[in-house]
Amino acid sequence: MLYGRTTLSKFLIEQLRGDDALSDLSALLVDVAAAVKSISAMTSRGTLGGHLDATDIRDGQATTRERFNELANEAILNQCQWGGLVAGMVSEELEKPYAIPKEYPRGKYLLAFDPMDGSWNIDVNVAVGSIFSVLRYEGKTAPDVKAYLHKGREQVAAGYALYGPYTVLVLTVGRGTHGFTLDREVGNFVLTHEDMRVPAETSSFAINVSNERFWEPPVHRYVEECKAGISGIREQDFNMRWVASIVAEVHRILLRGGVFLYPRDLKEPARAGRYRLLYEANPMAMLIEQAGGRASSGRQNILDLQPADLHHRTPVILGSRDEVERIERYHRDYDSGEDQPYESPLFNERSLYRHDA
């Protein structure tokens, strides 16, 4: 059945052949893929797998989310800890780095991952995913927190898995972004989307409008221009999407184009953004850039950000290059004072909510 089709293992061997600096990277990514298969099997069974308990009277949604997060986290840790390929791992589910058990040899890579992105979607059967990032490690002792605090440009590999109607693994080793579909009949990932490219232009954007009242003026400006459609200054209609899963959003952008925004806002002033830099924003930024797109915090390229801690958060704006650059320009205009702060017409002097005397 696989005759004439490129499997993940074959693809990685060909991509990394002759690169001694990245020896064993293909083996690590195959281990990650094995963990993805386990998580895929778990999510695809839903209630039949015993993980969605309809009789759980405790906050059912939160309990379901926590259960899936824990199981997915364990799947990746257990699959990747024993092979002598990683020196340590960090996860959204762990406050501190995961130390490789003493009975296993340490390798020369660091693995950072979010085991279950979009887990709030689990109980309503909407697509969820896993995200991962790989860094090289040259230390002789067990890595400490500082060992993980590298800019995204130092990643040697990044990827995500999307658990939807079918399971897709999308990854990069710095040589383009490529997608693989899980063939469940034989248990192999098969190359189905080679050298994915993000269109430079788009007519689609994704943002959580429930946070609109907390947005900065540059984001208000961009969204209002899109909403104005063909009658506005953009002179084209835009579609607005929101899935509440960055994996699903990025996958759509890679296939169809678009821009995804989870910008800095004033909802929690002490927290710059929602997404964790090391294991969410950085890997997605690498995938998008390798596909010809752009990823930004609004004010700086995500891959150039210096993480301050393991769970450092950042705003995320990524997708079609022209749109991301436009949003960055709006931030520069606002910061320099060249653009007046945006005010919604609903709350201007002649507002629907104000009656003049």
N, C-alpha and C positions, 0 to 999 in steps of 0.2 A: 504493500500500500504506500510505502514511503519512497518507492522508486522514483527518481527524478525530482524529489523535493528535498529542500535543505532543512535539516533539523538544527535546533539550537546548538547542539554540541559541535556539529560540523561547521556551522557558521562561525562560532567563536574560535575554533582552531584555525580557520582560514584568516580571520581578522587579526589574530594575535601571533601568527606564525613568525618566528624570527625576532620577536620583541622580548629579549631576555629580561628587560626591566619589568615586564608584566607577566612573567612566568607564573603559572598557577591561577591567574585571574579567571581563566575560562572555567577551571574546576570550581572555584568559589561561586561563580555565577550559575553553574549547573546545580550546585547545592541550593542556592536561593530559589532556582526554578523548581526544585524538588519540594521545597517548603510551600511554594505557591500552589503546587498541585494538591497538597494536603489541605490548604486553606480553601481552595476551590471546591474540593469534595465536601468540605464541611459546610460552606455557604450554600452550595447547590442543593443540599438535602433539606435545609430549612428546618421546619418543625419535625420532620421525619428523623433528623439526626439527634433529637433530644436537646437541642440548644435553644429552641424557641418554646418556652413553657407558657402556654396560654393561661395556666392556672396560677401562675406566680402573682400573688397579690401585692408584693412589694412593687415599687415603681417599675412597672413592667418594661418600659422602654429603656430606662437606665440599666436595669438588671441585664437585659438582653445585650445591650451595648458592651457592658463590662465583661460579660461572659465571652463574647466573641473576641473582644480585644485581647483578653488573657489567653485564649486558646490559640489565636493567631500569633501572638507574641511567643508562646511556648514552641509553636511549630518551627518558627525561624531560628530561635535559639538552639533548639535540639538538633536541627538539621545542620547548622553551620559551626557548632562549637567543637566537634570532635575530629575534624579532618586535618588539623594542622595548617589551616589556611588563614585563619584570623587570629589576631593578637588580642582582640577585644571587640565588644559590641555595645552600642547604645541604642535605646529605644524610647519611643514616646511613653511607654508603659513603665519605664524605670527611671528613678531619680538619679542614680549613679551609673557609671559604666558597668557592664556585665563582665566579670572576670572569668576567663576560660578556666575550667576546672583543672587542677594540677595533674590529673591523670592524662590529659590531652596535651599534645605539643602546641606551641604558639606559632602562628604564621606571620606573614608580613603585610597583612591588610587589616583595616578597621572597617567594620560594617555598622552603618547607622540606618535605622529604619522606623517607619510608622507601620505597624503590622495591620491596622484596619482603619483606613481613611473612610470617612463618611458613614461610620458605624450607626449613626442615628437613623440611617435608611434601612437597616437590616430588617426590622420588624414589618416594614411595608414593602419589602421585596424590590427595592430600588438599588441600582448598581453601587457597589463599594469597591475598595481596592487596597493594595499594599504599595508602599513606596520605599525605595532603598538607595543608599549612596555608599560608595566604596572609596576609601582613602588608602594611600600607601603608608606603611609604618616601618621605620628603620631602627627603632629602639631595641635594646637588648633585654629590657625588663618589661614587666607588665605595664601597659599604657595607663597614664593618669588622665585626668580630665583635660589637661592642656594639650595632650596628644591629638585630641579630636577637634580642637579649635582652629581649623584651617579654613581659608576662603574657598568658595565653591570652585574656583578655577583649578584647585589642586585635586579635585576628584579624578579618579582614573576610570570610574564607571558609575552609572546611575540608571535607574529604571523604575517601572511600576508594573503592577499587575492589576487588571480590571476584571472583576467578577460580575459579568452580566449574563445575557443570554448564552454567551460563550466566553471562555476565559482567554484573555490576551495578555501577553508579556511584552512590554515595550522597553528597550534598553539602548544604551550607547556606551561604547568604550572609547569615545572621543573621535570616532570615525563615522559620523552620521547617526541617525536615529532609525531604529528598525523594529518592526513588530512581528510577533510570533503568536500563532493561534494554537491552543491546546487541542490536539487530536485525541479525544477521550478513548477512542477504540484501541489505540496502541500506546497511549500514555506519553507521547512526545510533543514538544513544542515545534511547530513547523513555520518556517519563514513565509509570511503572507503579505507583509507590508515593508518592502525594502526601500531604504533611503527616503523616509517620510519627509515631506516638505510643507511648511506652513506658508500659505499664500501671504504675500506682503500686504495686500489690502483685504478688507472684510466688510460685511454688513451685519455682523452679529456681535453682541457683547453679552457678558454674563456678570451680574452683580446682585448682591442681596439688598434689595430696595428697602427692606424693613429697617436698615441702618441709615437711611437717607438723611435723617435729621442730625446725624453725627458726622457726616462727611465734611472734608475740607472743601473750600470753594473751587479748586481746580477740578475735583471729581464731579461736583455739581455741574460745572460748566460743560464738561465732556458729556455727561449723561443727558443733560437737557438738550444738547445739540443732537445727540442720537435720537432722542424721543421726538424732536421736532420733525425728523424725517425729511421727506422731499421738499417740504415747504420751508425748511430751515436753512442755515448757512451751509450745511453739509450737502444739501440737495440730493439726498438719497434716503431711502427708508432702511431702518435697522430693526433686526429682531433681537429681543431680549430673552436670555436663558438663565436658569438657575437650578442646579441639581443638588447643591450642598455637598458636593464631593469634588475635590480638586482633581482627583484621578479621572473622573468622568468628564469634567470640563476640559482638561488638557487633552484627553483622547479625542474629543470632538474637534478641538482646535487643530490637532495634528492631521485629522482627516478632512476637515471642512474649512478650516480657518476660523478666525474670531479672536476676541480678546477677553481675558478673565481678569476681574478686579476684586481684590479684597484689600482695599486701601487703608491707610492710616485714618483713624477717625477719633472722635472725642468721647466715645462711649466709655472707654477706660483710658484716660489721659496718660497714666503711668505706663501703659503697655502700648508699644509702637504698632503692633499688628497682631494678627491671629496666628499665622503659620510659623512653625518652627524652622529656623534657617537650615540646620544641619541635615535633617532627614525629611523635610517636606519641600521647602523653597529651593534649596540648592539643587537637589536632583531634578526637579521639574524645570528649573532654569537651564540646566545643562542639556536636557532633552530638547527643550524648545530652541535653544541657540544652535544646537547641532542640526536642527531641522530648518534653520534659516530664520527663525523668529527672534524675539527679544524678550527679556525678562528684567523687570525693574521694581524697585521699591517706590517708584514715583520720582525719586530724587537721585538714585544711584543704581547702577547695574547690580543685580542681586549677587552675581558671582564674584563681585569685588567687595562685598560686605565682610567685615571681620566679626565673627561670633564672639560674644562676651562670655557665654556659658553654654552648657549642653543644650538647653532648651530655649535659647535666644529666639525671640519672635521678630518677625518683620512683616511689613505690608507686602503684598504681592500683586503685581500687574504684569501680565505676560500674554504673549500670543503674536498676532500679525505685527510685523515690525513697524509699519507705517502708523498704526493706531497707537502702539505703545510709545513711539517717539512723539506723537502728538500729545499724549497725556503727560509725558515728561516735560514737554515744552510749556504746557499749561501750568505745571508746578513751578517751573523756572520763572514764568511771567508773574505768577502770584508772589513768589518769594522775593522777587526783585522790586515789587511794587508797580510793575508795568501794567498789570491787569487789576481792575477793581474787584474786590471780593464779590463773588456771585451771591445774589439773593433771589430766592424763588419768587416768581410773580404772585404766588398765592399769598405771600406775606408782605408784599409791597404796600405802598400807601393806598392804592386802589385795589385792595385785596378782596377776595371773596369773604374774608373773615373780618373785614373792617368797614364800618359805615361812616362816611364823612358827614359832619354836621351840616 
